[in-house]
Amino acid sequence: MPWQTRDMMELKRDFVELALRDGSCFRELCRRFGISAPTGYKWLARYREAGTQGLQEQSRARHHQSLKTGPEIETLLIEARHLHPAWGARKLRRWLENKGHGGLPQPSTITEILRRHGLLASPERPGGKAWQRFERSAPNELWQMDFKGWVPLARGGRCHPLTVLDDHSRFNLILDACGNETRAEVQPRLEKAFRTFGLPDAILCDNGNPWGDSGGYFTGLEAWLLRVGVEVYHGRPRHPQTQGKEERFHRTLDDEVLSRTTAWRDLEHCQERFNPWRGLYNHERPHDSLGGEVPASRYRVSHRELPAELREAASWYEPGEEVRMVKSKGEMTFRNIFWQVGRGFSGQPVVMRAVGERQWDVVYCWKKIGLIDLDAVEGKPKGRYEPLSGRFDQA
């Protein structure tokens, strides 16, 4: 999939930030980003010489001289607040420090300056029970994926922002304006992210389409991810706090982007606003939960690559095992009984592995997807099938 949903400045910025991380492979990054090594070295040289401004073809950035007097610092703070009206005092101070400005007052003083000029943010939204925080220990151990609530488009239709966030670093990997919430929209974007950033160990999402099923069965997108080699977890129904980082990211996106425009013309208009903000979020915006650091400072690309060709499911199974082909409506036959294992596996082989005298694990590729129990239970005289689509609180 081409780079049309990301502008060139965002591409350059992602590349140089990742290339400067310890342990990164320069030529491998060039290959993933689709650029030559000389181009990569040129971008690095410009970045080392002039920072982000050096990545611009014709820099029009304003250069600030060292500010020493109170009025000049106050003007600087007011200008920063107008640029980022949703940021508080601590975030503004850290952002300006990262840009080389010294002599800045403490956050409490900045708050008073903002209050004096009528620039304070609205009070925090009321919250309920505090969420229990978790964080994976390294980048790419877990990505979180979800759609932000849709926004109407003036020229017809809706924009469904698709977002993917790395759990450890909060680095945003995908922020794309989609026309609907289908596998056809999601899978190509995941493929593009996998080619650039590598494969995560697992992805956490909710129970909605196209990655979830209310009955607990695997969807076609999940089956594809399993073949790729990515585990899929789901949060508990009606517990959005399980994806707390995605929820917080969506709130930030709403505060700093979506609520700042009265009318969105079309998907292209949305993406034009998403691209620069994604760069700001990843590379400039101080993150409170990261101690004021930016997400890019903690992110590294994955060493696991998207395979050029997906391994056939049957190649995972041993000779002589009991293999069954899943039919078009998601059912298969085993012991002369029809079992519904999910439409996500239609046309794919699964294998039965005995775990007891009358129980079998149903396995697809490397993943156990269900359990067949031939012992009769109330309402199911011929036994039962239990799908085992992952739950995050059990992972």
C-alpha positions, -999 to 999 in steps of 0.1 A, spaced: 0 0 0 15 34 -10 24 62 14 -4 84 4 -19 85 39 14 99 54 31 130 43 68 132 36 77 152 66 61 126 89 79 98 71 113 116 75 107 123 111 98 87 119 129 74 100 155 96 117 141 91 152 141 53 148 175 53 131 191 72 160 180 46 185 206 22 200 207 -11 183 188 0 151 199 -14 118 203 15 94 201 -4 61 172 -25 74 153 7 83 160 22 48 145 -10 32 114 -9 54 108 28 47 114 23 9 144 48 6 180 44 -5 209 44 19 222 78 5 188 93 11 188 80 46 222 94 54 212 127 39 182 129 62 203 120 92 229 146 84 203 173 80 186 163 112 219 163 132 227 198 118 194 215 123 170 191 140 134 188 126 138 220 107 166 204 87 141 178 73 120 205 56 127 212 20 125 249 25 123 257 62 100 286 71 103 280 108 106 310 130 139 312 149 136 325 185 164 343 201 173 337 237 146 353 258 156 369 291 129 394 301 96 386 317 74 400 290 92 381 262 89 348 281 52 355 288 46 362 251 64 330 242 42 310 266 10 326 252 21 318 216 28 282 227 -7 280 243 -24 293 211 -5 266 191 -15 239 216 -47 251 233 -54 217 250 -19 215 267 -14 224 303 14 242 320 38 212 325 34 200 290 40 235 275 71 240 297 86 207 287 79 212 250 95 247 250 125 233 269 129 205 243 130 233 217 159 250 235 142 278 254 156 285 288 146 307 317 111 294 318 90 298 350 77 269 371 44 253 360 24 270 387 36 304 374 27 294 339 -7 284 350 -12 319 366 -1 335 333 -26 314 313 -53 323 338 -45 360 336 -49 358 298 -81 337 299 -63 307 284 -69 280 309 -84 247 298 -118 237 308 -120 216 340 -111 179 337 -140 157 327 -156 139 357 -141 105 362 -153 73 378 -133 46 395 -95 49 389 -82 26 362 -56 0 371 -27 8 349 -5 -18 332 24 -14 308 43 -39 288 80 -40 294 93 -34 259 81 -20 226 60 -42 203 51 -67 230 16 -54 227 -2 -29 203 -36 -15 211 -61 -10 182 -95 6 179 -117 29 159 -124 64 173 -160 73 172 -170 85 137 -174 121 126 -198 133 98 -184 146 66 -198 177 49 -196 160 15 -214 129 27 -204 98 45 -184 94 77 -148 94 89 -139 65 112 -104 72 125 -84 40 129 -57 42 156 -30 18 167 -8 25 197 23 7 211 15 -1 247 50 4 261 60 37 244 25 51 235 40 56 200 12 60 175 17 35 146 -15 42 126 -38 72 125 -59 68 93 -92 83 81 -113 53 71 -146 53 53 -160 24 73 -151 -2 99 -144 -33 79 -116 -58 74 -110 -43 39 -101 -10 55 -81 -24 84 -60 -52 69 -41 -32 43 -32 -6 69 -19 -32 93 1 -47 65 17 -13 58 25 -8 95 39 -43 98 62 -37 68 75 -4 84 76 -12 121 77 -50 121 53 -74 139 41 -70 174 38 -101 197 1 -93 202 -27 -68 195 -53 -59 220 -87 -47 207 -124 -47 217 -151 -71 207 -165 -52 178 -162 -58 141 -139 -64 122 -117 -79 149 -143 -92 173 -174 -114 174 -201 -112 200 -203 -150 202 -166 -153 209 -157 -168 175 -127 -157 156 -131 -133 127 -114 -134 93 -91 -106 103 -81 -125 134 -74 -157 114 -52 -137 91 -33 -122 121 -27 -157 135 -12 -168 102 10 -137 102 22 -147 137 4 -121 159 -17 -131 189 -50 -113 194 -65 -104 227 -99 -88 235 -109 -66 264 -139 -77 285 -172 -65 271 -183 -31 285 -149 -25 301 -132 2 279 -106 7 306 -89 -24 294 -77 -3 265 -70 27 286 -41 40 265 -63 39 234 -91 56 252 -68 83 264 -53 87 230 -88 91 215 -96 118 241 -64 137 231 -72 133 194 -106 148 201 -93 177 222 -64 186 199 -77 178 165 -113 168 160 -129 194 181 -108 222 165 -126 220 132 -162 229 127 -168 209 95 -148 181 79 -151 181 41 -140 146 33 -116 118 42 -87 137 25 -94 167 47 -93 146 78 -60 129 68 -44 162 60 -50 172 97 -41 138 111 -7 136 95 11 166 111 -6 160 144 6 124 145 42 137 141 36 162 168 22 135 191 50 111 185 80 134 184 72 167 202 43 164 226 56 156 262 37 127 276 29 128 314 30 90 318 64 89 303 79 115 327 76 143 301 94 123 274 80 119 239 67 85 227 94 82 200 121 83 227 109 49 239 99 32 207 121 7 186 111 -12 155 104 -49 159 129 -75 149 101 -97 136 92 -90 100 61 -95 80 68 -126 59 68 -122 21 44 -151 18 21 -164 45 28 -200 56 -1 -224 48 -21 -235 78 -17 -271 69 21 -269 72 17 -265 110 2 -299 114 19 -333 118 14 -362 95 -14 -385 106 -33 -358 127 -70 -355 123 -75 -325 100 -109 -310 91 -117 -284 65 -140 -256 77 -169 -250 53 -182 -217 40 -206 -210 69 -179 -217 95 -189 -253 103 -170 -286 102 -178 -323 109 -161 -344 136 -174 -377 150 -204 -374 126 -215 -341 143 -216 -306 128 -196 -281 149 -197 -243 144 -161 -230 147 -165 -196 131 -167 -181 96 -132 -166 101 -118 -200 93 -139 -207 62 -120 -227 36 -91 -233 61 -80 -266 77 -80 -271 114 -67 -300 134 -82 -320 163 -58 -330 192 -71 -352 220 -68 -338 255 -90 -365 272 -111 -395 263 -139 -373 250 -123 -339 247 -103 -324 218 -85 -291 213 -93 -275 179 -61 -258 166 -55 -235 137 -19 -230 127 -2 -226 161 -32 -213 181 -58 -233 200 -91 -218 189 -117 -240 207 -125 -271 227 -148 -300 217 -164 -319 246 -185 -349 236 -200 -354 271 -237 -344 270 -247 -313 289 -281 -298 295 -296 -286 262 -267 -301 242 -271 -339 241 -244 -344 215 -218 -323 234 -206 -288 231 -180 -266 214 -163 -238 234 -146 -210 213 -114 -197 229 -110 -163 214 -85 -145 237 -95 -123 267 -69 -98 278 -77 -103 315 -68 -140 311 -36 -135 290 
